[in-house]
Amino acid sequence: MSRSLLHRYWFRFDVAPFDRLKLGAGVTAFTKDDALKLLRDELAPDTLPAVADVIEDVRPDQLDKSHVVPNMHPMSERGVWFPKLKAFS
């Protein structure tokens, strides 16, 4: 599929079950449901918390510049880019 069909999502959660999600999570995916599936698959298959807020097509300048931006994978490829859960391929 074309990269032009990808969207950058930033999720905030009602309650962060672990520190990794306190700031939120960033995922590039085809749809919001696709993004949530990627998060579940990589992070919390059974414990992904309820989403409090989501920004579609988030830009780096909308994210925390002191922690998120310097500690994320590239946003251009499909996958979870924050938090860094595994090596980006």
Phi and psi restraints in degrees (value plus and minus 20) as a CYANA .aco file:
   2 SER   PHI     -93.6   -53.6
   2 SER   PSI     123.4   163.4
   3 ARG   PHI     -84.1   -44.1
   3 ARG   PSI     -43.5    -3.5
   4 SER   PHI     -85.8   -45.8
   4 SER   PSI     -35.5     4.5
   5 LEU   PHI    -108.0   -68.0
   5 LEU   PSI     -26.3    13.7
   6 LEU   PHI    -102.7   -62.7
   6 LEU   PSI     126.2   166.2
   7 HIS   PHI    -147.4  -107.4
   7 HIS   PSI     127.6   167.6
   8 ARG   PHI    -118.1   -78.1
   8 ARG   PSI     100.4   140.4
   9 TYR   PHI    -131.6   -91.6
   9 TYR   PSI     119.3   159.3
  10 TRP   PHI    -139.9   -99.9
  10 TRP   PSI      99.5   139.5
  11 PHE   PHI    -126.7   -86.7
  11 PHE   PSI     117.5   157.5
  12 ARG   PHI    -136.9   -96.9
  12 ARG   PSI     126.5   166.5
  13 PHE   PHI    -136.1   -96.1
  13 PHE   PSI     131.4   171.4
  14 ASP   PHI     -78.4   -38.4
  14 ASP   PSI     -67.7   -27.7
  15 VAL   PHI    -157.9  -117.9
  15 VAL   PSI     111.3   151.3
  16 ALA   PHI    -111.7   -71.7
  16 ALA   PSI      92.1   132.1
  17 PRO   PHI     -88.8   -48.8
  17 PRO   PSI     -38.6     1.4
  18 PHE   PHI    -166.2  -126.2
  18 PHE   PSI     138.3   178.3
  19 ASP   PHI     -73.6   -33.6
  19 ASP   PSI     -53.7   -13.7
  20 ARG   PHI     -75.6   -35.6
  20 ARG   PSI     -47.1    -7.1
  21 LEU   PHI    -122.3   -82.3
  21 LEU   PSI     -14.5    25.5
  22 LYS   PHI     -79.7   -39.7
  22 LYS   PSI     -59.5   -19.5
  23 LEU   PHI    -104.5   -64.5
  23 LEU   PSI     -41.1    -1.1
  24 GLY   PHI     105.8   145.8
  24 GLY   PSI    -188.3  -148.3
  25 ALA   PHI    -164.5  -124.5
  25 ALA   PSI     121.3   161.3
  26 GLY   PHI    -137.1   -97.1
  26 GLY   PSI     114.1   154.1
  27 VAL   PHI    -162.8  -122.8
  27 VAL   PSI     117.9   157.9
  28 THR   PHI    -124.5   -84.5
  28 THR   PSI     106.9   146.9
  29 ALA   PHI    -177.6  -137.6
  29 ALA   PSI     154.1   194.1
  30 PHE   PHI     -95.8   -55.8
  30 PHE   PSI     -56.6   -16.6
  31 THR   PHI    -163.3  -123.3
  31 THR   PSI     149.5   189.5
  32 LYS   PHI     -80.9   -40.9
  32 LYS   PSI     -62.3   -22.3
  33 ASP   PHI     -83.6   -43.6
  33 ASP   PSI     -59.6   -19.6
  34 ASP   PHI     -82.0   -42.0
  34 ASP   PSI     -61.8   -21.8
  35 ALA   PHI     -83.0   -43.0
  35 ALA   PSI     -64.5   -24.5
  36 LEU   PHI     -84.3   -44.3
  36 LEU   PSI     -56.7   -16.7
  37 LYS   PHI     -83.7   -43.7
  37 LYS   PSI     -63.0   -23.0
  38 LEU   PHI     -80.9   -40.9
  38 LEU   PSI     -62.2   -22.2
  39 LEU   PHI     -82.9   -42.9
  39 LEU   PSI     -66.8   -26.8
  40 ARG   PHI     -80.3   -40.3
  40 ARG   PSI     -66.1   -26.1
  41 ASP   PHI     -81.6   -41.6
  41 ASP   PSI     -57.5   -17.5
  42 GLU   PHI    -114.4   -74.4
  42 GLU   PSI     -42.4    -2.4
  43 LEU   PHI    -141.7  -101.7
  43 LEU   PSI     -74.2   -34.2
  44 ALA   PHI    -170.1  -130.1
  44 ALA   PSI      58.5    98.5
  45 PRO   PHI     -74.9   -34.9
  45 PRO   PSI     -56.4   -16.4
  46 ASP   PHI    -132.9   -92.9
  46 ASP   PSI     -27.0    13.0
  47 THR   PHI    -146.4  -106.4
  47 THR   PSI      -2.0    38.0
  48 LEU   PHI     -83.8   -43.8
  48 LEU   PSI     103.4   143.4
  49 PRO   PHI     -91.6   -51.6
  49 PRO   PSI     147.7   187.7
  50 ALA   PHI     -84.9   -44.9
  50 ALA   PSI     119.3   159.3
  51 VAL   PHI     -98.6   -58.6
  51 VAL   PSI     107.3   147.3
  52 ALA   PHI    -111.2   -71.2
  52 ALA   PSI     -53.2   -13.2
  53 ASP   PHI    -179.4  -139.4
  53 ASP   PSI     127.8   167.8
  54 VAL   PHI    -159.8  -119.8
  54 VAL   PSI     117.8   157.8
  55 ILE   PHI    -133.1   -93.1
  55 ILE   PSI     101.3   141.3
  56 GLU   PHI    -111.8   -71.8
  56 GLU   PSI     120.9   160.9
  57 ASP   PHI      39.2    79.2
  57 ASP   PSI      22.4    62.4
  58 VAL   PHI     -81.8   -41.8
  58 VAL   PSI     126.1   166.1
  59 ARG   PHI    -129.6   -89.6
  59 ARG   PSI     133.0   173.0
  60 PRO   PHI     -75.2   -35.2
  60 PRO   PSI     -54.0   -14.0
  61 ASP   PHI     -91.1   -51.1
  61 ASP   PSI     -26.2    13.8
  62 GLN   PHI    -114.1   -74.1
  62 GLN   PSI     -24.2    15.8
  63 LEU   PHI    -124.4   -84.4
  63 LEU   PSI     141.7   181.7
  64 ASP   PHI     -79.4   -39.4
  64 ASP   PSI      98.4   138.4
  65 LYS   PHI    -100.3   -60.3
  65 LYS   PSI     -37.7     2.3
  66 SER   PHI    -109.9   -69.9
  66 SER   PSI     -43.7    -3.7
  67 HIS   PHI    -147.5  -107.5
  67 HIS   PSI     -68.6   -28.6
  68 VAL   PHI     -87.4   -47.4
  68 VAL   PSI     -76.7   -36.7
  69 VAL   PHI     -78.0   -38.0
  69 VAL   PSI     -66.0   -26.0
  70 PRO   PHI     -94.5   -54.5
  70 PRO   PSI     -28.1    11.9
  71 ASN   PHI    -142.2  -102.2
  71 ASN   PSI      12.5    52.5
  72 MET   PHI    -141.5  -101.5
  72 MET   PSI     135.9   175.9
  73 HIS   PHI     -94.3   -54.3
  73 HIS   PSI     149.2   189.2
  74 PRO   PHI     -79.4   -39.4
  74 PRO   PSI     122.7   162.7
  75 MET   PHI    -105.4   -65.4
  75 MET   PSI     -26.8    13.2
  76 SER   PHI    -101.5   -61.5
  76 SER   PSI     -37.2     2.8
  77 GLU   PHI    -127.6   -87.6
  77 GLU   PSI     131.1   171.1
  78 ARG   PHI     -84.5   -44.5
  78 ARG   PSI     107.1   147.1
  79 GLY   PHI     127.0   167.0
  79 GLY   PSI     157.4   197.4
  80 VAL   PHI    -101.7   -61.7
  80 VAL   PSI     102.2   142.2
  81 TRP   PHI    -127.7   -87.7
  81 TRP   PSI     -35.4     4.6
  82 PHE   PHI    -173.3  -133.3
  82 PHE   PSI     111.6   151.6
  83 PRO   PHI     -92.8   -52.8
  83 PRO   PSI     140.4   180.4
  84 LYS   PHI     -90.9   -50.9
  84 LYS   PSI      89.1   129.1
  85 LEU   PHI    -118.0   -78.0
  85 LEU   PSI     -51.1   -11.1
  86 LYS   PHI    -177.6  -137.6
  86 LYS   PSI     155.4   195.4
  87 ALA   PHI     -80.4   -40.4
  87 ALA   PSI     118.7   158.7
  88 PHE   PHI    -104.8   -64.8
  88 PHE   PSI     111.1   151.1
